[in-house]
Amino acid sequence: MAVVDPYKSGMFKKDPYFKKKDCEGELCVVLDGKFEGRKLQLMVPRSRAFLVGDIHELIATDEQEAAPGAEVNRIAYWGFFEVDKATVVAVDDEITIGDKAVGRIAGFDETHMPNHLNVVIKVEERVPGAELGLELGDKVRIVKKA
């Protein structure tokens, strides 16, 4: 019997994450870089487990069509954060750094796995972490969309 991916097959007709805990962590690296042709391949699954101690990269894109299964080219690097409170993070979850809401999860790219996951975030304007004024230790919080 063939394995069926519920995301690829379109089995989910609504958000299956009725309730979930927030993901919390803090920035351990601030990045400064921007590219036009990055060619990130967002994986089809719309969620990933974020475990305590995991370190993941935060990457911003102004490509509003960015979604699972798509290629993302216009990016700005924000930084890496370490997970302090584990949960499942999903597409469309909202991300806050410090006390500022900064965007929504567009999807995930596995280019550097198993080292780290690229978390791609939809934003209005692509600005690198250094220009945003991000600081080491800034609190990162990812919550289910309201």
ZADOLO-52635 format. One line per field, with one value per residue (C-alpha): residue number from 1; residue in three letters; x, z, y. Coordinates in steps of 0.02 Angstrom, whole numbers. Each point is the difference from the previous one (the first is absolute). Layout:
! ZADOLO-52635
num: c(NUM:...)
residuo: c(ALA:...)
X: c(X:...)
Z: c(Z:...)
Y: c(Y:...)
//
This chain:
! ZADOLO-52635
num: c(1:2:3:4:5:6:7:8:9:10:11:12:13:14:15:16:17:18:19:20:21:22:23:24:25:26:27:28:29:30:31:32:33:34:35:36:37:38:39:40:41:42:43:44:45:46:47:48:49:50:51:52:53:54:55:56:57:58:59:60:61:62:63:64:65:66:67:68:69:70:71:72:73:74:75:76:77:78:79:80:81:82:83:84:85:86:87:88:89:90:91:92:93:94:95:96:97:98:99:100:101:102:103:104:105:106:107:108:109:110:111:112:113:114:115:116:117:118:119:120:121:122:123:124:125:126:127:128:129:130:131:132:133:134:135:136:137:138:139:140:141:142:143:144:145:146)
residuo: c(MET:ALA:VAL:VAL:ASP:PRO:TYR:LYS:SER:GLY:MET:PHE:LYS:LYS:ASP:PRO:TYR:PHE:LYS:LYS:LYS:ASP:CYS:GLU:GLY:GLU:LEU:CYS:VAL:VAL:LEU:ASP:GLY:LYS:PHE:GLU:GLY:ARG:LYS:LEU:GLN:LEU:MET:VAL:PRO:ARG:SER:ARG:ALA:PHE:LEU:VAL:GLY:ASP:ILE:HIS:GLU:LEU:ILE:ALA:THR:ASP:GLU:GLN:GLU:ALA:ALA:PRO:GLY:ALA:GLU:VAL:ASN:ARG:ILE:ALA:TYR:TRP:GLY:PHE:PHE:GLU:VAL:ASP:LYS:ALA:THR:VAL:VAL:ALA:VAL:ASP:ASP:GLU:ILE:THR:ILE:GLY:ASP:LYS:ALA:VAL:GLY:ARG:ILE:ALA:GLY:PHE:ASP:GLU:THR:HIS:MET:PRO:ASN:HIS:LEU:ASN:VAL:VAL:ILE:LYS:VAL:GLU:GLU:ARG:VAL:PRO:GLY:ALA:GLU:LEU:GLY:LEU:GLU:LEU:GLY:ASP:LYS:VAL:ARG:ILE:VAL:LYS:LYS:ALA)
X: c(0:68:30:-112:63:-156:73:41:-164:-105:-84:-3:-146:29:139:24:88:-152:109:188:130:105:181:122:186:134:116:174:65:-47:30:29:-34:-123:-17:-108:27:10:-107:-64:-118:-141:-48:-180:-36:-74:69:157:36:115:89:83:181:-28:77:-93:36:-123:-10:-117:-78:-111:-69:-181:-35:129:-83:36:69:55:173:53:133:-11:62:82:88:-57:94:-5:-103:8:-165:-39:-181:-41:-155:-52:22:-114:-21:-91:55:48:178:49:178:18:-170:-26:-107:112:-90:-81:78:1:81:157:156:112:157:110:-82:42:99:-146:-166:-29:-160:-62:-107:-113:29:-48:180:159:122:149:9:141:-102:-154:101:-16:109:70:-121:-154:-152:-78:-180:-99:-188:-151:-82:-147)
Z: c(0:-48:133:-25:53:66:-52:-180:-22:62:137:120:-43:151:124:100:143:106:150:28:116:-53:-52:97:-13:-19:-134:11:-165:-92:-188:-131:-179:-142:-163:-156:-68:153:-73:166:-27:127:50:-25:183:86:173:92:179:88:146:152:-44:-188:-95:-155:-124:-28:-179:-61:-173:-78:-123:56:-105:99:60:26:-161:-72:-40:93:-72:80:179:144:140:177:110:95:155:131:51:187:-6:-123:-106:-181:-111:-152:-156:38:183:56:55:125:39:156:16:-187:-115:-152:-118:-33:-37:-190:12:34:-101:41:-95:155:91:113:61:1:-82:-99:61:-138:57:-108:31:-86:-16:-7:126:71:187:27:-81:100:158:60:150:75:131:-79:40:-146:13:-131:30:-90:-111:81)
Y: c(0:171:132:152:171:90:169:-49:-92:145:-102:149:114:113:39:-162:93:41:49:0:72:149:-26:109:28:132:64:-74:73:161:-4:135:-52:14:-98:7:-177:-115:-143:-67:-147:5:-176:-57:-44:153:-34:-52:-50:123:-85:79:39:-2:145:62:139:142:64:138:12:132:-129:-1:-155:-101:-160:-185:-77:168:68:159:115:173:-20:91:-92:41:-123:-163:-35:-136:-81:14:-64:-138:-23:-20:154:16:107:163:1:175:40:134:55:103:83:28:-110:-25:-120:-169:-169:-33:-172:-99:-40:-150:54:-10:-147:-85:150:123:38:160:83:116:146:110:186:161:60:-107:72:-99:-32:125:140:-49:30:-180:-42:-160:-61:79:-108:-93:-58:-96:-12:-74:130:85)
//
